[in-house]
């Protein structure tokens, strides 16, 4: 059953199955990886319908969702999907994902030249 009013951001992210555990959602907030309407969010910050939540979980693509329904307890997948609008950017094409500066394990730190090449591939120049 959808709640009226407000819900904590970490609890809501867990309830609508955006993260596996509430403690994982809390850790994302504490690390500064969660933003509500463009502002950095704390775990106990309240959400309301219409808020935009941006986050990036461990190594995954950035996600942008707009809150439609508030839940405090974990709900099933059909209700969870209906609780938000997913406005996430599409993932990059497979060809681009393959060349994102992958280094062999144990190869050590990248040299200055390697870092420049990685930055060039990521388009951050």
Biopython code that builds the backbone (N, CA, C, O; Angstrom):
import numpy as np
from Bio.PDB.StructureBuilder import StructureBuilder

atoms = [
    (1, "UNK", "N", (0.838, -1.166, 0.000)),
    (1, "UNK", "CA", (0.000, 0.000, 0.000)),
    (1, "UNK", "C", (0.893, 1.242, 0.000)),
    (1, "UNK", "O", (1.824, 1.339, 0.800)),
    (2, "UNK", "N", (0.612, 2.178, -0.886)),
    (2, "UNK", "CA", (1.413, 3.390, -0.986)),
    (2, "UNK", "C", (1.146, 4.294, 0.201)),
    (2, "UNK", "O", (0.002, 4.476, 0.617)),
    (3, "UNK", "N", (2.197, 4.848, 0.730)),
    (3, "UNK", "CA", (2.094, 5.747, 1.865)),
    (3, "UNK", "C", (1.851, 7.159, 1.352)),
    (3, "UNK", "O", (2.221, 7.495, 0.227)),
    (4, "UNK", "N", (1.241, 7.958, 2.166)),
    (4, "UNK", "CA", (1.098, 9.371, 1.829)),
    (4, "UNK", "C", (2.116, 10.144, 2.645)),
    (4, "UNK", "O", (2.518, 9.689, 3.716)),
    (5, "UNK", "N", (2.527, 11.267, 2.177)),
    (5, "UNK", "CA", (3.477, 12.068, 2.934)),
    (5, "UNK", "C", (4.895, 11.899, 2.444)),
    (5, "UNK", "O", (5.203, 12.169, 1.283)),
    (6, "UNK", "N", (5.770, 11.442, 3.352)),
    (6, "UNK", "CA", (7.194, 11.390, 3.035)),
    (6, "UNK", "C", (7.782, 10.035, 3.418)),
    (6, "UNK", "O", (7.197, 9.281, 4.196)),
    (7, "UNK", "N", (8.951, 9.745, 2.853)),
    (7, "UNK", "CA", (9.694, 8.532, 3.186)),
    (7, "UNK", "C", (11.178, 8.865, 3.131)),
    (7, "UNK", "O", (11.598, 9.749, 2.384)),
    (8, "UNK", "N", (11.967, 8.150, 3.927)),
    (8, "UNK", "CA", (13.420, 8.323, 3.886)),
    (8, "UNK", "C", (13.942, 7.838, 2.534)),
    (8, "UNK", "O", (13.424, 6.869, 1.979)),
    (9, "UNK", "N", (14.962, 8.507, 2.009)),
    (9, "UNK", "CA", (15.480, 8.144, 0.700)),
    (9, "UNK", "C", (16.114, 6.749, 0.715)),
    (9, "UNK", "O", (15.923, 5.989, -0.235)),
    (10, "UNK", "N", (16.856, 6.395, 1.759)),
    (10, "UNK", "CA", (17.481, 5.070, 1.779)),
    (10, "UNK", "C", (16.431, 3.971, 1.890)),
    (10, "UNK", "O", (16.549, 2.927, 1.249)),
    (11, "UNK", "N", (15.416, 4.204, 2.695)),
    (11, "UNK", "CA", (14.339, 3.224, 2.856)),
    (11, "UNK", "C", (13.554, 3.067, 1.554)),
    (11, "UNK", "O", (13.212, 1.947, 1.174)),
    (12, "UNK", "N", (13.267, 4.166, 0.872)),
    (12, "UNK", "CA", (12.503, 4.117, -0.373)),
    (12, "UNK", "C", (13.281, 3.388, -1.461)),
    (12, "UNK", "O", (12.713, 2.572, -2.187)),
    (13, "UNK", "N", (14.590, 3.676, -1.584)),
    (13, "UNK", "CA", (15.394, 3.012, -2.616)),
    (13, "UNK", "C", (15.403, 1.505, -2.405)),
    (13, "UNK", "O", (15.367, 0.745, -3.373)),
    (14, "UNK", "N", (15.450, 1.066, -1.153)),
    (14, "UNK", "CA", (15.407, -0.356, -0.843)),
    (14, "UNK", "C", (14.007, -0.917, -1.107)),
    (14, "UNK", "O", (13.873, -2.008, -1.661)),
    (15, "UNK", "N", (12.967, -0.181, -0.714)),
    (15, "UNK", "CA", (11.594, -0.653, -0.833)),
    (15, "UNK", "C", (11.192, -0.868, -2.288)),
    (15, "UNK", "O", (10.442, -1.797, -2.589)),
    (16, "UNK", "N", (11.683, -0.020, -3.198)),
    (16, "UNK", "CA", (11.304, -0.160, -4.611)),
    (16, "UNK", "C", (12.370, -0.903, -5.418)),
    (16, "UNK", "O", (12.388, -0.848, -6.647)),
    (17, "UNK", "N", (13.254, -1.596, -4.705)),
    (17, "UNK", "CA", (14.210, -2.525, -5.299)),
    (17, "UNK", "C", (15.246, -1.879, -6.224)),
    (17, "UNK", "O", (15.675, -2.491, -7.202)),
    (18, "UNK", "N", (15.644, -0.645, -5.915)),
    (18, "UNK", "CA", (16.725, -0.018, -6.666)),
    (18, "UNK", "C", (18.087, -0.464, -6.143)),
    (18, "UNK", "O", (19.078, -0.434, -6.873)),
    (19, "UNK", "N", (18.134, -0.879, -4.873)),
    (19, "UNK", "CA", (19.332, -1.445, -4.259)),
    (19, "UNK", "C", (18.924, -2.713, -3.506)),
    (19, "UNK", "O", (17.756, -2.892, -3.160)),
    (20, "UNK", "N", (19.894, -3.583, -3.260)),
    (20, "UNK", "CA", (19.579, -4.869, -2.634)),
    (20, "UNK", "C", (19.271, -4.769, -1.151)),
    (20, "UNK", "O", (18.402, -5.484, -0.652)),
    (21, "UNK", "N", (19.972, -3.890, -0.436)),
    (21, "UNK", "CA", (19.756, -3.760, 0.999)),
    (21, "UNK", "C", (19.638, -2.289, 1.379)),
    (21, "UNK", "O", (20.111, -1.405, 0.665)),
    (22, "UNK", "N", (18.998, -2.048, 2.515)),
    (22, "UNK", "CA", (18.879, -0.676, 2.983)),
    (22, "UNK", "C", (20.234, -0.131, 3.384)),
    (22, "UNK", "O", (20.516, 1.052, 3.193)),
    (23, "UNK", "N", (21.081, -0.997, 3.946)),
    (23, "UNK", "CA", (22.412, -0.520, 4.329)),
    (23, "UNK", "C", (23.230, -0.132, 3.095)),
    (23, "UNK", "O", (24.066, 0.769, 3.167)),
    (24, "UNK", "N", (22.997, -0.803, 1.968)),
    (24, "UNK", "CA", (23.676, -0.415, 0.726)),
    (24, "UNK", "C", (23.202, 0.964, 0.272)),
    (24, "UNK", "O", (24.001, 1.773, -0.201)),
    (25, "UNK", "N", (21.909, 1.229, 0.414)),
    (25, "UNK", "CA", (21.377, 2.550, 0.062)),
    (25, "UNK", "C", (21.941, 3.617, 0.985)),
    (25, "UNK", "O", (22.264, 4.718, 0.539)),
    (26, "UNK", "N", (22.061, 3.298, 2.272)),
    (26, "UNK", "CA", (22.636, 4.240, 3.230)),
    (26, "UNK", "C", (24.092, 4.535, 2.884)),
    (26, "UNK", "O", (24.533, 5.681, 2.957)),
    (27, "UNK", "N", (24.836, 3.492, 2.504)),
    (27, "UNK", "CA", (26.242, 3.677, 2.136)),
    (27, "UNK", "C", (26.373, 4.551, 0.896)),
    (27, "UNK", "O", (27.273, 5.388, 0.827)),
    (28, "UNK", "N", (25.483, 4.370, -0.093)),
    (28, "UNK", "CA", (25.511, 5.211, -1.295)),
    (28, "UNK", "C", (25.270, 6.678, -0.927)),
    (28, "UNK", "O", (25.935, 7.574, -1.447)),
    (29, "UNK", "N", (24.322, 6.910, -0.035)),
    (29, "UNK", "CA", (24.028, 8.287, 0.390)),
    (29, "UNK", "C", (25.214, 8.898, 1.125)),
    (29, "UNK", "O", (25.595, 10.039, 0.865)),
    (30, "UNK", "N", (25.791, 8.138, 2.038)),
    (30, "UNK", "CA", (26.921, 8.660, 2.821)),
    (30, "UNK", "C", (28.132, 8.936, 1.939)),
    (30, "UNK", "O", (28.914, 9.842, 2.225)),
    (31, "UNK", "N", (28.294, 8.159, 0.866)),
    (31, "UNK", "CA", (29.421, 8.360, -0.036)),
    (31, "UNK", "C", (29.174, 9.508, -1.012)),
    (31, "UNK", "O", (30.072, 9.879, -1.768)),
    (32, "UNK", "N", (27.971, 10.070, -1.004)),
    (32, "UNK", "CA", (27.671, 11.200, -1.882)),
    (32, "UNK", "C", (27.237, 10.797, -3.272)),
    (32, "UNK", "O", (27.298, 11.613, -4.192)),
    (33, "UNK", "N", (26.793, 9.543, -3.456)),
    (33, "UNK", "CA", (26.401, 9.062, -4.775)),
    (33, "UNK", "C", (24.917, 9.223, -5.056)),
    (33, "UNK", "O", (24.450, 8.829, -6.124)),
    (34, "UNK", "N", (24.165, 9.793, -4.120)),
    (34, "UNK", "CA", (22.726, 9.977, -4.296)),
    (34, "UNK", "C", (22.411, 11.468, -4.248)),
    (34, "UNK", "O", (22.870, 12.187, -3.360)),
    (35, "UNK", "N", (21.626, 11.915, -5.215)),
    (35, "UNK", "CA", (21.210, 13.316, -5.258)),
    (35, "UNK", "C", (19.692, 13.369, -5.409)),
    (35, "UNK", "O", (19.099, 12.591, -6.156)),
    (36, "UNK", "N", (19.081, 14.300, -4.685)),
    (36, "UNK", "CA", (17.646, 14.530, -4.796)),
    (36, "UNK", "C", (17.460, 15.926, -5.356)),
    (36, "UNK", "O", (17.879, 16.910, -4.747)),
    (37, "UNK", "N", (16.830, 16.008, -6.516)),
    (37, "UNK", "CA", (16.627, 17.287, -7.207)),
    (37, "UNK", "C", (17.943, 18.047, -7.359)),
    (37, "UNK", "O", (17.977, 19.271, -7.227)),
    (38, "UNK", "N", (19.023, 17.321, -7.637)),
    (38, "UNK", "CA", (20.318, 17.929, -7.882)),
    (38, "UNK", "C", (21.151, 18.202, -6.640)),
    (38, "UNK", "O", (22.323, 18.559, -6.758)),
    (39, "UNK", "N", (20.577, 18.044, -5.449)),
    (39, "UNK", "CA", (21.294, 18.291, -4.199)),
    (39, "UNK", "C", (21.729, 16.975, -3.579)),
    (39, "UNK", "O", (20.996, 15.988, -3.626)),
    (40, "UNK", "N", (22.918, 16.960, -3.000)),
    (40, "UNK", "CA", (23.435, 15.763, -2.342)),
    (40, "UNK", "C", (22.508, 15.344, -1.203)),
    (40, "UNK", "O", (22.081, 16.181, -0.408)),
    (41, "UNK", "N", (22.198, 14.054, -1.122)),
    (41, "UNK", "CA", (21.220, 13.562, -0.152)),
    (41, "UNK", "C", (21.877, 12.828, 1.004)),
    (41, "UNK", "O", (22.867, 12.119, 0.825)),
    (42, "UNK", "N", (21.318, 13.005, 2.184)),
    (42, "UNK", "CA", (21.709, 12.217, 3.349)),
    (42, "UNK", "C", (20.733, 11.047, 3.454)),
    (42, "UNK", "O", (19.626, 11.131, 2.922)),
    (43, "UNK", "N", (21.114, 9.955, 4.129)),
    (43, "UNK", "CA", (20.242, 8.775, 4.185)),
    (43, "UNK", "C", (18.853, 9.043, 4.754)),
    (43, "UNK", "O", (17.877, 8.450, 4.295)),
    (44, "UNK", "N", (18.748, 9.920, 5.738)),
    (44, "UNK", "CA", (17.462, 10.165, 6.391)),
    (44, "UNK", "C", (16.655, 11.283, 5.732)),
    (44, "UNK", "O", (15.599, 11.665, 6.235)),
    (45, "UNK", "N", (17.147, 11.806, 4.610)),
    (45, "UNK", "CA", (16.429, 12.891, 3.941)),
    (45, "UNK", "C", (15.099, 12.374, 3.413)),
    (45, "UNK", "O", (15.008, 11.247, 2.926)),
    (46, "UNK", "N", (14.074, 13.203, 3.512)),
    (46, "UNK", "CA", (12.734, 12.794, 3.121)),
    (46, "UNK", "C", (12.493, 13.021, 1.631)),
    (46, "UNK", "O", (12.974, 13.989, 1.041)),
    (47, "UNK", "N", (11.744, 12.109, 1.051)),
    (47, "UNK", "CA", (11.310, 12.203, -0.343)),
    (47, "UNK", "C", (9.832, 12.518, -0.377)),
    (47, "UNK", "O", (9.099, 12.242, 0.573)),
    (48, "UNK", "N", (9.398, 13.105, -1.493)),
    (48, "UNK", "CA", (7.972, 13.262, -1.733)),
    (48, "UNK", "C", (7.725, 12.977, -3.212)),
    (48, "UNK", "O", (8.661, 12.984, -4.012)),
    (49, "UNK", "N", (6.503, 12.733, -3.567)),
    (49, "UNK", "CA", (6.163, 12.421, -4.958)),
    (49, "UNK", "C", (6.606, 13.577, -5.850)),
    (49, "UNK", "O", (6.385, 14.746, -5.531)),
    (50, "UNK", "N", (7.229, 13.233, -6.963)),
    (50, "UNK", "CA", (7.701, 14.239, -7.917)),
    (50, "UNK", "C", (9.179, 14.554, -7.793)),
    (50, "UNK", "O", (9.740, 15.211, -8.670)),
    (51, "UNK", "N", (9.829, 14.101, -6.721)),
    (51, "UNK", "CA", (11.270, 14.334, -6.556)),
    (51, "UNK", "C", (12.058, 13.499, -7.563)),
    (51, "UNK", "O", (11.669, 12.382, -7.903)),
    (52, "UNK", "N", (13.177, 14.063, -8.035)),
    (52, "UNK", "CA", (14.066, 13.341, -8.944)),
    (52, "UNK", "C", (15.260, 12.819, -8.151)),
    (52, "UNK", "O", (15.963, 13.587, -7.494)),
    (53, "UNK", "N", (15.481, 11.512, -8.218)),
    (53, "UNK", "CA", (16.576, 10.875, -7.490)),
    (53, "UNK", "C", (17.601, 10.395, -8.502)),
    (53, "UNK", "O", (17.278, 9.626, -9.407)),
    (54, "UNK", "N", (18.846, 10.854, -8.348)),
    (54, "UNK", "CA", (19.948, 10.429, -9.211)),
    (54, "UNK", "C", (20.934, 9.661, -8.355)),
    (54, "UNK", "O", (21.289, 10.101, -7.261)),
    (55, "UNK", "N", (21.381, 8.507, -8.851)),
    (55, "UNK", "CA", (22.363, 7.740, -8.092)),
    (55, "UNK", "C", (23.151, 6.851, -9.037)),
    (55, "UNK", "O", (22.745, 6.580, -10.167)),
    (56, "UNK", "N", (24.284, 6.413, -8.536)),
    (56, "UNK", "CA", (25.139, 5.490, -9.276)),
    (56, "UNK", "C", (25.581, 4.419, -8.302)),
    (56, "UNK", "O", (26.293, 4.704, -7.340)),
    (57, "UNK", "N", (25.160, 3.178, -8.549)),
    (57, "UNK", "CA", (25.582, 2.097, -7.661)),
    (57, "UNK", "C", (26.881, 1.512, -8.186)),
    (57, "UNK", "O", (27.290, 1.791, -9.313)),
    (58, "UNK", "N", (27.512, 0.714, -7.377)),
    (58, "UNK", "CA", (28.865, 0.206, -7.590)),
    (58, "UNK", "C", (29.191, -0.159, -9.035)),
    (58, "UNK", "O", (28.829, -1.237, -9.507)),
    (59, "UNK", "N", (29.862, 0.725, -9.718)),
    (59, "UNK", "CA", (30.329, 0.466, -11.064)),
    (59, "UNK", "C", (29.237, 0.420, -12.119)),
    (59, "UNK", "O", (29.530, 0.203, -13.295)),
    (60, "UNK", "N", (28.003, 0.617, -11.733)),
    (60, "UNK", "CA", (26.900, 0.572, -12.686)),
    (60, "UNK", "C", (26.703, 1.902, -13.383)),
    (60, "UNK", "O", (27.338, 2.898, -13.036)),
    (61, "UNK", "N", (25.824, 1.911, -14.365)),
    (61, "UNK", "CA", (25.543, 3.171, -15.057)),
    (61, "UNK", "C", (24.752, 4.114, -14.154)),
    (61, "UNK", "O", (24.097, 3.660, -13.216)),
    (62, "UNK", "N", (24.802, 5.413, -14.421)),
    (62, "UNK", "CA", (24.022, 6.346, -13.604)),
    (62, "UNK", "C", (22.524, 6.111, -13.814)),
    (62, "UNK", "O", (22.084, 5.817, -14.926)),
    (63, "UNK", "N", (21.753, 6.242, -12.746)),
    (63, "UNK", "CA", (20.303, 6.063, -12.815)),
    (63, "UNK", "C", (19.636, 7.365, -12.408)),
    (63, "UNK", "O", (20.084, 8.041, -11.482)),
    (64, "UNK", "N", (18.565, 7.712, -13.105)),
    (64, "UNK", "CA", (17.765, 8.891, -12.783)),
    (64, "UNK", "C", (16.316, 8.418, -12.725)),
    (64, "UNK", "O", (15.774, 7.940, -13.721)),
    (65, "UNK", "N", (15.688, 8.552, -11.552)),
    (65, "UNK", "CA", (14.302, 8.129, -11.397)),
    (65, "UNK", "C", (13.497, 9.264, -10.776)),
    (65, "UNK", "O", (14.015, 10.047, -9.980)),
    (66, "UNK", "N", (12.222, 9.339, -11.154)),
    (66, "UNK", "CA", (11.303, 10.330, -10.587)),
    (66, "UNK", "C", (10.306, 9.568, -9.723)),
    (66, "UNK", "O", (9.683, 8.611, -10.182)),
    (67, "UNK", "N", (10.157, 9.993, -8.481)),
    (67, "UNK", "CA", (9.298, 9.318, -7.515)),
    (67, "UNK", "C", (7.829, 9.510, -7.882)),
    (67, "UNK", "O", (7.367, 10.635, -8.074)),
    (68, "UNK", "N", (7.103, 8.392, -7.975)),
    (68, "UNK", "CA", (5.661, 8.448, -8.220)),
    (68, "UNK", "C", (4.873, 8.020, -6.996)),
    (68, "UNK", "O", (3.833, 8.605, -6.693)),
    (69, "UNK", "N", (5.358, 6.998, -6.283)),
    (69, "UNK", "CA", (4.673, 6.508, -5.086)),
    (69, "UNK", "C", (5.715, 6.281, -4.000)),
    (69, "UNK", "O", (6.853, 5.914, -4.290)),
    (70, "UNK", "N", (5.330, 6.496, -2.768)),
    (70, "UNK", "CA", (6.236, 6.327, -1.640)),
    (70, "UNK", "C", (5.930, 5.026, -0.911)),
    (70, "UNK", "O", (4.779, 4.733, -0.587)),
    (71, "UNK", "N", (6.974, 4.257, -0.661)),
    (71, "UNK", "CA", (6.860, 3.020, 0.103)),
    (71, "UNK", "C", (7.948, 3.012, 1.162)),
    (71, "UNK", "O", (9.053, 3.501, 0.930)),
    (72, "UNK", "N", (7.633, 2.455, 2.327)),
    (72, "UNK", "CA", (8.626, 2.343, 3.380)),
    (72, "UNK", "C", (9.004, 0.883, 3.569)),
    (72, "UNK", "O", (10.116, 0.583, 4.003)),
    (73, "UNK", "N", (8.098, -0.021, 3.249)),
    (73, "UNK", "CA", (8.368, -1.459, 3.335)),
    (73, "UNK", "C", (8.585, -1.989, 1.930)),
    (73, "UNK", "O", (8.024, -1.468, 0.966)),
    (74, "UNK", "N", (9.401, -3.026, 1.817)),
    (74, "UNK", "CA", (9.737, -3.612, 0.516)),
    (74, "UNK", "C", (8.481, -4.151, -0.157)),
    (74, "UNK", "O", (7.657, -4.806, 0.481)),
    (75, "UNK", "N", (8.342, -3.872, -1.442)),
    (75, "UNK", "CA", (7.167, -4.309, -2.200)),
    (75, "UNK", "C", (7.609, -5.219, -3.341)),
    (75, "UNK", "O", (8.796, -5.296, -3.659)),
    (76, "UNK", "N", (6.659, -5.899, -3.946)),
    (76, "UNK", "CA", (6.938, -6.780, -5.065)),
    (76, "UNK", "C", (7.363, -6.003, -6.302)),
    (76, "UNK", "O", (7.179, -4.788, -6.386)),
    (77, "UNK", "N", (7.930, -6.719, -7.250)),
    (77, "UNK", "CA", (8.474, -6.086, -8.454)),
    (77, "UNK", "C", (7.434, -5.278, -9.239)),
    (77, "UNK", "O", (7.748, -4.163, -9.657)),
    (78, "UNK", "N", (6.210, -5.780, -9.460)),
    (78, "UNK", "CA", (5.246, -4.968, -10.218)),
    (78, "UNK", "C", (4.932, -3.628, -9.548)),
    (78, "UNK", "O", (4.843, -2.604, -10.224)),
    (79, "UNK", "N", (4.765, -3.632, -8.223)),
    (79, "UNK", "CA", (4.513, -2.374, -7.513)),
    (79, "UNK", "C", (5.752, -1.489, -7.510)),
    (79, "UNK", "O", (5.648, -0.266, -7.605)),
    (80, "UNK", "N", (6.921, -2.106, -7.400)),
    (80, "UNK", "CA", (8.167, -1.340, -7.361)),
    (80, "UNK", "C", (8.378, -0.593, -8.672)),
    (80, "UNK", "O", (8.772, 0.574, -8.663)),
    (81, "UNK", "N", (8.123, -1.242, -9.782)),
    (81, "UNK", "CA", (8.308, -0.589, -11.094)),
    (81, "UNK", "C", (7.334, 0.573, -11.258)),
    (81, "UNK", "O", (7.674, 1.591, -11.862)),
    (82, "UNK", "N", (6.125, 0.425, -10.722)),
    (82, "UNK", "CA", (5.126, 1.484, -10.831)),
    (82, "UNK", "C", (5.400, 2.645, -9.876)),
    (82, "UNK", "O", (4.757, 3.689, -9.987)),
    (83, "UNK", "N", (6.336, 2.487, -8.945)),
    (83, "UNK", "CA", (6.598, 3.516, -7.941)),
    (83, "UNK", "C", (7.502, 4.630, -8.453)),
    (83, "UNK", "O", (7.658, 5.649, -7.780)),
    (84, "UNK", "N", (8.102, 4.459, -9.635)),
    (84, "UNK", "CA", (8.990, 5.498, -10.152)),
    (84, "UNK", "C", (9.007, 5.476, -11.679)),
    (84, "UNK", "O", (8.705, 4.460, -12.305)),
    (85, "UNK", "N", (9.365, 6.615, -12.261)),
    (85, "UNK", "CA", (9.604, 6.733, -13.706)),
    (85, "UNK", "C", (11.109, 6.708, -13.903)),
    (85, "UNK", "O", (11.831, 7.491, -13.284)),
    (86, "UNK", "N", (11.581, 5.827, -14.749)),
    (86, "UNK", "CA", (13.016, 5.707, -14.991)),
    (86, "UNK", "C", (13.416, 6.602, -16.154)),
    (86, "UNK", "O", (13.063, 6.330, -17.301)),
    (87, "UNK", "N", (14.151, 7.667, -15.862)),
    (87, "UNK", "CA", (14.634, 8.605, -16.884)),
    (87, "UNK", "C", (16.134, 8.461, -17.094)),
    (87, "UNK", "O", (16.802, 9.416, -17.492)),
    (88, "UNK", "N", (16.663, 7.282, -16.832)),
    (88, "UNK", "CA", (18.100, 7.047, -16.949)),
    (88, "UNK", "C", (18.543, 7.160, -18.406)),
    (88, "UNK", "O", (17.807, 6.770, -19.313)),
    (89, "UNK", "N", (19.750, 7.695, -18.631)),
    (89, "UNK", "CA", (20.261, 7.748, -20.000)),
    (89, "UNK", "C", (20.525, 6.332, -20.508)),
    (89, "UNK", "O", (20.857, 5.444, -19.723)),
    (90, "UNK", "N", (20.381, 6.119, -21.803)),
    (90, "UNK", "CA", (20.632, 4.775, -22.336)),
    (90, "UNK", "C", (22.105, 4.398, -22.173)),
    (90, "UNK", "O", (22.971, 5.272, -22.205)),
    (91, "UNK", "N", (22.397, 3.114, -22.000)),
    (91, "UNK", "CA", (23.795, 2.704, -21.860)),
    (91, "UNK", "C", (24.558, 2.944, -23.163)),
    (91, "UNK", "O", (23.960, 2.943, -24.239)),
    (92, "UNK", "N", (25.874, 3.150, -23.075)),
    (92, "UNK", "CA", (26.653, 3.371, -24.291)),
    (92, "UNK", "C", (26.640, 2.114, -25.157)),
    (92, "UNK", "O", (26.438, 1.013, -24.644)),
    (93, "UNK", "N", (26.854, 2.266, -26.465)),
    (93, "UNK", "CA", (26.904, 1.092, -27.336)),
    (93, "UNK", "C", (27.981, 0.111, -26.879)),
    (93, "UNK", "O", (28.953, 0.499, -26.231)),
    (94, "UNK", "N", (27.799, -1.143, -27.218)),
    (94, "UNK", "CA", (28.710, -2.194, -26.768)),
    (94, "UNK", "C", (30.147, -1.925, -27.218)),
    (94, "UNK", "O", (31.091, -2.225, -26.488)),
    (95, "UNK", "N", (30.316, -1.364, -28.410)),
    (95, "UNK", "CA", (31.661, -1.086, -28.921)),
    (95, "UNK", "C", (32.397, -0.106, -28.016)),
    (95, "UNK", "O", (33.593, -0.267, -27.775)),
    (96, "UNK", "N", (31.689, 0.915, -27.510)),
    (96, "UNK", "CA", (32.327, 1.909, -26.648)),
    (96, "UNK", "C", (32.659, 1.328, -25.283)),
    (96, "UNK", "O", (33.674, 1.689, -24.688)),
    (97, "UNK", "N", (31.817, 0.431, -24.781)),
    (97, "UNK", "CA", (32.050, -0.149, -23.469)),
    (97, "UNK", "C", (33.296, -1.016, -23.444)),
    (97, "UNK", "O", (33.932, -1.141, -22.397)),
    (98, "UNK", "N", (33.659, -1.612, -24.560)),
    (98, "UNK", "CA", (34.801, -2.505, -24.593)),
    (98, "UNK", "C", (36.126, -1.772, -24.464)),
    (98, "UNK", "O", (37.098, -2.350, -23.978)),
    (99, "UNK", "N", (36.190, -0.519, -24.885)),
    (99, "UNK", "CA", (37.454, 0.210, -24.934)),
    (99, "UNK", "C", (37.551, 1.282, -23.858)),
    (99, "UNK", "O", (38.137, 2.337, -24.102)),
    (100, "UNK", "N", (37.003, 1.048, -22.696)),
    (100, "UNK", "CA", (37.044, 2.050, -21.646)),
    (100, "UNK", "C", (38.271, 1.911, -20.759)),
    (100, "UNK", "O", (38.147, 1.958, -19.535)),
    (101, "UNK", "N", (39.429, 1.745, -21.329)),
    (101, "UNK", "CA", (40.666, 1.744, -20.569)),
    (101, "UNK", "C", (40.789, 0.569, -19.617)),
    (101, "UNK", "O", (41.148, 0.750, -18.454)),
    (102, "UNK", "N", (40.502, -0.614, -20.088)),
    (102, "UNK", "CA", (40.606, -1.790, -19.234)),
    (102, "UNK", "C", (42.070, -2.184, -19.107)),
    (102, "UNK", "O", (42.775, -2.316, -20.107)),
    (103, "UNK", "N", (42.523, -2.370, -17.868)),
    (103, "UNK", "CA", (43.905, -2.748, -17.615)),
    (103, "UNK", "C", (43.944, -4.167, -17.074)),
    (103, "UNK", "O", (43.009, -4.620, -16.414)),
    (104, "UNK", "N", (45.033, -4.858, -17.361)),
    (104, "UNK", "CA", (45.216, -6.201, -16.835)),
    (104, "UNK", "C", (45.395, -6.134, -15.324)),
    (104, "UNK", "O", (46.000, -5.201, -14.797)),
    (105, "UNK", "N", (44.865, -7.124, -14.647)),
    (105, "UNK", "CA", (44.992, -7.174, -13.197)),
    (105, "UNK", "C", (46.466, -7.343, -12.830)),
    (105, "UNK", "O", (47.166, -8.184, -13.392)),
    (106, "UNK", "N", (46.920, -6.536, -11.884)),
    (106, "UNK", "CA", (48.294, -6.608, -11.443)),
    (106, "UNK", "C", (49.266, -5.836, -12.318)),
    (106, "UNK", "O", (50.479, -5.969, -12.163)),
    (107, "UNK", "N", (48.743, -5.024, -13.245)),
    (107, "UNK", "CA", (49.615, -4.276, -14.142)),
    (107, "UNK", "C", (50.202, -3.040, -13.473)),
    (107, "UNK", "O", (51.008, -2.336, -14.082)),
    (108, "UNK", "N", (49.815, -2.764, -12.233)),
    (108, "UNK", "CA", (50.350, -1.600, -11.543)),
    (108, "UNK", "C", (49.580, -0.338, -11.879)),
    (108, "UNK", "O", (48.571, -0.372, -12.583)),
    (109, "UNK", "N", (50.073, 0.767, -11.367)),
    (109, "UNK", "CA", (49.417, 2.033, -11.628)),
    (109, "UNK", "C", (49.632, 2.455, -13.064)),
    (109, "UNK", "O", (50.678, 2.162, -13.644)),
    (110, "UNK", "N", (48.646, 3.148, -13.658)),
    (110, "UNK", "CA", (48.837, 3.635, -15.016)),
    (110, "UNK", "C", (49.870, 4.757, -15.055)),
    (110, "UNK", "O", (49.969, 5.560, -14.127)),
    (111, "UNK", "N", (50.625, 4.798, -16.126)),
    (111, "UNK", "CA", (51.589, 5.883, -16.300)),
    (111, "UNK", "C", (50.845, 7.140, -16.718)),
    (111, "UNK", "O", (49.645, 7.104, -16.987)),
    (112, "UNK", "N", (51.563, 8.241, -16.771)),
    (112, "UNK", "CA", (50.937, 9.494, -17.182)),
    (112, "UNK", "C", (50.387, 9.359, -18.603)),
    (112, "UNK", "O", (49.311, 9.871, -18.910)),
    (113, "UNK", "N", (51.124, 8.674, -19.455)),
    (113, "UNK", "CA", (50.683, 8.463, -20.833)),
    (113, "UNK", "C", (49.412, 7.613, -20.862)),
    (113, "UNK", "O", (48.485, 7.898, -21.620)),
    (114, "UNK", "N", (49.374, 6.554, -20.020)),
    (114, "UNK", "CA", (48.175, 5.714, -19.932)),
    (114, "UNK", "C", (46.974, 6.525, -19.461)),
    (114, "UNK", "O", (45.873, 6.383, -19.993)),
    (115, "UNK", "N", (47.190, 7.375, -18.460)),
    (115, "UNK", "CA", (46.087, 8.189, -17.947)),
    (115, "UNK", "C", (45.554, 9.126, -19.005)),
    (115, "UNK", "O", (44.342, 9.317, -19.109)),
    (116, "UNK", "N", (46.436, 9.714, -19.792)),
    (116, "UNK", "CA", (45.994, 10.602, -20.874)),
    (116, "UNK", "C", (45.167, 9.848, -21.901)),
    (116, "UNK", "O", (44.161, 10.357, -22.396)),
    (117, "UNK", "N", (45.598, 8.623, -22.220)),
    (117, "UNK", "CA", (44.850, 7.807, -23.179)),
    (117, "UNK", "C", (43.480, 7.426, -22.626)),
    (117, "UNK", "O", (42.489, 7.422, -23.357)),
    (118, "UNK", "N", (43.427, 7.105, -21.330)),
    (118, "UNK", "CA", (42.149, 6.764, -20.705)),
    (118, "UNK", "C", (41.220, 7.960, -20.715)),
    (118, "UNK", "O", (40.038, 7.820, -21.029)),
    (119, "UNK", "N", (41.737, 9.146, -20.373)),
    (119, "UNK", "CA", (40.937, 10.359, -20.397)),
    (119, "UNK", "C", (40.418, 10.657, -21.809)),
    (119, "UNK", "O", (39.281, 11.095, -21.987)),
    (120, "UNK", "N", (41.271, 10.412, -22.805)),
    (120, "UNK", "CA", (40.879, 10.638, -24.192)),
    (120, "UNK", "C", (39.755, 9.703, -24.587)),
    (120, "UNK", "O", (38.802, 10.119, -25.246)),
    (121, "UNK", "N", (39.859, 8.425, -24.185)),
    (121, "UNK", "CA", (38.805, 7.455, -24.504)),
    (121, "UNK", "C", (37.489, 7.804, -23.810)),
    (121, "UNK", "O", (36.415, 7.608, -24.377)),
    (122, "UNK", "N", (37.573, 8.317, -22.596)),
    (122, "UNK", "CA", (36.366, 8.681, -21.858)),
    (122, "UNK", "C", (35.795, 10.015, -22.293)),
    (122, "UNK", "O", (34.695, 10.377, -21.877)),
    (123, "UNK", "N", (36.515, 10.751, -23.118)),
    (123, "UNK", "CA", (36.037, 12.028, -23.619)),
    (123, "UNK", "C", (36.083, 13.142, -22.591)),
    (123, "UNK", "O", (35.258, 14.055, -22.634)),
    (124, "UNK", "N", (37.029, 13.085, -21.672)),
    (124, "UNK", "CA", (37.132, 14.097, -20.616)),
    (124, "UNK", "C", (38.195, 15.153, -20.896)),
    (124, "UNK", "O", (38.558, 15.904, -19.990)),
    (125, "UNK", "N", (38.688, 15.231, -22.084)),
    (125, "UNK", "CA", (39.745, 16.210, -22.380)),
    (125, "UNK", "C", (39.215, 17.588, -22.487)),
    (125, "UNK", "O", (39.975, 18.524, -22.732)),
]
sb = StructureBuilder()
sb.init_structure("model")
sb.init_model(0)
sb.init_chain("A")
sb.init_seg("    ")
for serial, (resi, resn, name, xyz) in enumerate(atoms, 1):
    if name == "N":
        sb.init_residue(resn, " ", resi, " ")
    sb.init_atom(name, np.array(xyz, "f"), 0.0, 1.0, " ", f" {name:<3s}", serial, name[0])
structure = sb.get_structure()
